[in-house]
Amino acid sequence: MFPVLHGHRLRYGVAGGVNMKLDLYREFYFFEWNRREQITSATNIPIALATILGGVIAFLLRTYPYKEQSHSPWETGLFTILIGAAAVSLLWGISFLIRSYHGYNYKRIPVPGKLRDHYDEIHAYHKEWTEADAAEAAEEAFDSYLRERLADATDRNAENNRLKAGRLHSGVKRLIASLVFAAGAIVPYLFTTIGAPDKVQRFELVTHSEGQGMISLEANGDEDNKPEQPATTPENPPPPPEGPPNDEIREDGTFKGPREKG
């Protein structure tokens, strides 16, 4: 037994034995605590991938020409199966991502102020009730307490990290499966949309009651393509407008004539 430097204190014990064990507990504790942040940050890319996949699947579902008769039924059936599998895999993957992010309670050792107060209580206790050196006994008891707290927090945090990482990994696998299914659905989508016939423009003949006829063009609501109507000249045009008369001004500067009332 000889003194070993521990923080700013000298303590008696086996050369570095207790200190080495305590340092090991600390390393495990901080490793799991930092791993928690790493796993949480790792969800950013899968969330972005899920957002993009959701937009692609929604676009394919909305723009696929289900009612067109020009394509074969197997194209629509294959597209429906693949896009349905992509949507299910996406929702399944999102559920794993949510479960990897929420619902975990981590443990942290008490703050330094509480640790200091607990050490002072232990020191006062041994100083009053034991015959051993109070400082040495307080160090032993405090190290034992700290190891228990570190071990308890590390065990809980390690289990949480194991569950978070596993669910994140499962979510990423489902997102990759959704990506594969969506890519497969693009093939029948392209075959169907490329082979679909173009929309036919509709012409309508409109006849006026005066006997003058004109042809109006309606092509998908495009008003700019309509031909201009010929201007008609009335048989008896009205007289041209007259300009305003001159104003008469009196010597005193007041107006006379149309502007004067009465």
N, C-alpha and C positions, 0 to 999 in steps of 0.2 A: 504494500500500500504506500503510495507516495502522491504528492500533489500533482494534479493535472489541470491545465488551463481550461476553463469553461466560461466562455464569454469574457467578462472582466473579473471573474472570481477564480480563486484557487480552490480546488476541491480534492478530496482524497478518494482514490478508487483504483481499479485496474487500469493500466496505461491505455487510455483512449477507448476502453471497452464500452462504457455506457454512452460516451459521446458519439462513437461510431454508430451504435444502434439508433440513437436519437436522430443523427443525420440521415440515416437510411429511411426512417419514418418520414422525415421532412421531404426527402426526395420523392418518395411515393406520393405523398400528399399533394405537392405542387405539380407533379406530373399529371395526376388525374384532374386537378383543377384546371390546368392549362389545356389538357385534352378536351375538356368540356367546351372551351371556347373554340377550339379547332373544329370540332364536330359541328357546332352551331354555324360557323362560317362556311363549312363545306356544303351547306344546304342551298347556298345562293345560286350556284350553277344549275342544280336540278330544278329549282323553282323557275329559273329563266327558261330552261328547256321545256318544262311543263306548260308554261305560258305560250311559247311558240307552237308547240304541238296542238294545244287547244285551238289556237287561231287557224292552223292549217286544217284540222279536222272539221271545224265549223264551216270553213270556206268550201271544202269538198262536199259536205252534206248539203249546203245551201245552193250550190251552182250545178250539181249533177242533174242532167236532163232525164228525170225518171219517166216522164210521159212520152218521150220520143219513141216512135215505132221503128226507127231506122236501125237500131242496134239489136243484137241478139239477147235473149233472156239471160244467157250465162254471164254476159258482161255485167248486167245489173246485179245478178246474184253474187258474183265474185266480189264486186265492189261493195255490196252491202255487208257481206261477211267480213271482209278485210277492214272496212271502216268501222264496223261495229266492234271488232276485236281491238282496234286501235283505241276507240273511245273507252272501252271497259278497262284496258290496260292502263290508260291514262288516269282514270278515276281511281283505280287500285293503287297506282304509284303515288298519286297525290295524298291518298289516305295514309300511306306509310310515311310520307314526308311530314304530314301534320303530326303524326304520332312520334316522329323523331325529334320534333321541336317543342312540343308542349307536354305537360303532365309529369314533370320530374322535380323532385325536391332534393337539392344538394345540401351537404353539411359543410360548415366552415368552423374552424376553431374559434374560440372566443377572441375578442379584440384585445390588443395589448393592455389596455387599461384594466380589463377584468382579470387578465393573467397576472398583472402586477399586484392587484388587490388580493388575489388568491395566494400568491407567494408570501405576501406580508402576513396574511392570516396563518399560514402554515408556520412561518417563522415565529410568530408570537405564541402559537400553540406549543411548539417544541421548547421554546424558551421558558414557558411557564410550567409545563407538565412532564417534561422528560429530562433525564440527567445527561443525555448525550449533547454534543455540541449542536446548538440550535441552527447555526448556518449550514452545517453539513447535513443535518437531518432534514432541514427545509429543502436543500438542493435535491436530496434523494427523493423525497416525497413529491416535489414539484416535477422532476423529470419523469417519474412514474405516471403522474397525472397527465402530463403533456403527451407521453407516448400513447396512453389510452385514448386521449382525444384525437390524436392524429390517426391512430389505427381505426377508430370508429368512423371518422369522416372519410378516410381513404376507402374503406370497404363500401360505404354507401355510394360514394362518387364513382368508384370503379364499376359497380353494378349498373348505375345509371348510364355511364358511358358505354358500357357493353350493349345495353339495350338500344341506346340512341344510334350507335354505329351500325348495329345489325338492322334496324328499321330503315336507316338511311340507305344502306346497301340494297335492301329489298326494294325500296322505292326507286332507286336508280335502275335496277334490273327491269322493273315494270315499265319505266319510261323508255328504256331502250327497246323493249318489246313493242311498245306503242309506236315508236319511231319506225320500226321495221314493218309493222302492219300498215301504217299510213303510207310509207313508201310503196308498198305493194298495191295499195288501193289506187295510187296515182296511175298505174298502168292501165287498168280498165277505164279509168276516168278519161285518160287521154284518148284511148281508142274510141270512146263514145262521143266525146265532144268534138274531136277532129272529124269524125265521119258524119256528124249531124248536118242536115241540110240547112242552107241559109234561109233566113226569113224572107218571104215574098212581100214585095211592096204592093199596097192596095190602092187602086185608082177609083175615083167616084165621079160620075158625070152629074153635074148640077145644072138644071135649066131654070131660068128666070121666067116669071109670068109674062113679061113684055115680049117674049119670043127670042130674046137674045140669049145665047147659050155660052157657057164657059166650062172649062174642065179644071177641077181643083185636085191637087195632089196631096194625098195623106200618106206619109211614109214614117210610121212610128212616131207620130206626133210632131214631125218637123215642119214648122210653119214657114221656114225660110225658102223651101222649095216650091211654094205655091206660085203660079204665074200671076203676073200683075194684071189687074182688070183694066180694060180700056176706059179711058176717061170719056164721059158723055157730055155733050154740050146742050144745054137747055134751048128750046125753040125761042122763047122770049126772055132774054137776059134782063135782069133789073138794071136800073140806071146806076152809073158809077157814083161812089160816095163823094159828097161835097166837102170841101175844106171849111174850117171855121172862119167867120168874118173877122174883119179888123176890129180891134178895140178902140173906142173913142175915150179920150182922156180929157177931162175938164182942166181949166187953168189951175184950179186948186189941187190938181193931181188925182182927183177921184175919177172912177170909171163911169162911162155913160153908155147906154146901149144894152146888149144882151146880158151883161153882168149886173145891171141895175134892176132892182126889184121894184115893182109898182109903177 
